[in-house]
Amino acid sequence: MTTRDYRSWILYALDKTNVIVTTLTGCMVLYTRSTGVAYFAAGAVCCSLLVKLAKRFIRQPRPIHIEGRQKKSYGMPSTHSAVISYYAAYVVLACAYLPIHPSLPVSPVSRILPLFIVPPLSSVIAVSRIWLGHHTWPQVATGCIFEQLITSIH
């Protein structure tokens, strides 16, 4: 595989993060059968719905895509950025303050490893919205800030 093939595969995966993250979250809810994980997932859904509601009020268009087309939905704030920022903030706080679910391995690695994976990956996902041409920097930044407002209320 060439570097270009890897780059194409990575961009494709980043473009499909909503499906990937939603599927993994659903699997985690089913695997743990935990009300805490269900609460976390419900918070992510609420975050997404509130951002979509805000988009209807702000009505800022998305950037024109590289291929010359533009998505019909509004772009401000970025839903992907808001929700993935919610994930990162929740995982960091959960690792610091919540007990580990009995169905998961109990070790210091269970608390530390997510801190080295989730925040950097969420940053890459948020920035990928710009790389893919779906949002502008202000739309992504506003999505991340919007999440902070929701988390403080949540």
C-alpha positions in Angstrom: 0.0 0.0 0.0 1.3 3.4 -0.8 1.2 6.5 1.4 -1.6 7.9 -0.8 -3.7 4.8 -0.2 -3.2 5.1 3.6 -4.1 8.7 3.5 -7.3 8.0 1.5 -8.3 5.2 4.0 -7.7 7.4 7.0 -9.7 10.3 5.5 -12.5 7.9 4.7 -12.5 6.6 8.2 -12.5 10.1 9.6 -15.4 11.0 7.3 -17.4 8.1 8.8 -16.6 8.8 12.5 -20.3 9.4 13.3 -21.1 5.8 12.3 -17.9 4.3 13.9 -18.3 6.2 17.3 -22.0 5.6 17.5 -21.5 1.9 16.8 -18.8 1.6 19.4 -20.9 3.5 22.0 -23.8 1.2 21.3 -21.6 -1.9 21.7 -20.3 -0.5 25.0 -23.8 0.1 26.3 -24.8 -3.4 25.4 -21.6 -5.0 26.7 -21.6 -3.3 30.1 -25.4 -2.9 30.5 -24.4 0.0 32.8 -26.7 2.9 33.6 -23.6 5.1 33.8 -22.6 4.2 30.2 -26.3 4.7 29.1 -26.2 8.1 30.8 -23.0 9.0 29.0 -24.6 7.9 25.6 -27.8 9.9 26.4 -25.6 12.9 27.1 -23.9 12.6 23.7 -27.4 12.3 22.0 -28.6 15.4 23.9 -25.4 17.3 22.9 -26.0 16.4 19.2 -29.7 17.4 19.3 -28.9 20.7 21.0 -26.2 21.5 18.4 -28.6 20.7 15.6 -31.2 23.0 17.1 -28.6 25.8 17.4 -27.7 25.3 13.7 -31.3 26.0 12.8 -31.1 29.4 14.6 -27.6 30.4 13.4 -28.1 29.2 9.8 -24.5 29.7 8.7 -23.8 27.7 5.5 -21.0 25.2 5.3 -17.9 25.9 3.2 -18.0 25.0 -0.5 -16.4 21.5 -0.7 -13.3 20.9 -2.7 -15.3 19.2 -5.4 -17.4 22.4 -5.8 -20.5 21.1 -4.0 -21.9 22.3 -0.7 -23.9 20.3 1.9 -27.4 21.5 2.3 -27.4 21.4 6.1 -26.0 24.3 8.1 -22.5 24.3 9.4 -22.4 26.4 12.6 -21.6 24.9 15.1 -20.0 21.6 14.0 -22.0 18.7 15.5 -19.1 16.3 15.1 -16.8 18.6 17.0 -19.3 19.2 19.8 -20.1 15.5 20.3 -16.5 14.3 20.1 -15.4 17.0 22.5 -18.2 15.8 24.9 -16.7 12.3 24.6 -13.2 13.5 25.4 -14.3 15.6 28.4 -16.5 12.8 29.8 -13.8 10.1 29.4 -11.2 12.3 31.1 -13.5 13.0 34.0 -14.7 9.4 34.2 -11.1 8.1 34.4 -10.4 10.6 37.2 -13.6 10.2 39.3 -15.8 7.3 38.4 -15.3 3.7 39.5 -14.4 1.2 36.8 -17.3 -1.0 35.7 -17.0 -4.6 36.9 -17.1 -5.9 33.4 -14.0 -4.1 32.5 -10.4 -5.0 33.5 -9.5 -3.3 36.8 -5.9 -1.9 36.6 -4.2 1.4 36.6 -3.9 1.0 32.8 -7.7 1.1 32.6 -7.6 4.6 34.0 -4.5 5.9 32.2 -4.7 4.4 28.7 -8.0 6.2 27.7 -6.3 9.5 28.6 -3.6 8.9 26.0 -6.1 7.8 23.3 -9.4 9.6 23.5 -8.4 13.3 23.8 -5.8 13.2 20.9 -8.1 11.1 18.8 -11.0 13.5 19.4 -8.8 16.4 18.4 -7.9 14.7 15.1 -11.6 14.0 14.5 -12.6 17.6 15.1 -9.8 19.0 12.9 -10.7 16.4 10.2 -14.0 18.3 9.7 -11.8 21.1 8.2 -9.5 18.7 6.3 -12.6 17.1 4.7 -14.1 20.4 3.8 -17.2 20.0 5.9 -16.6 22.9 8.2 -14.6 26.0 8.8 -12.3 26.7 11.7 -14.8 28.9 13.5 -17.5 26.3 13.1 -15.3 23.6 14.6 -14.1 25.8 17.4 -17.7 26.9 18.2 -18.7 23.2 18.3 -16.0 22.4 20.8 -17.0 25.5 22.9 -20.7 24.6 22.7 -19.8 21.2 24.2 -18.2 22.9 27.2 -21.4 24.8 27.8 -23.5 21.6 27.6 -21.1 19.7 29.9 -21.2 22.5 32.5 -25.0 22.2 32.5 -25.0 18.4 32.3 
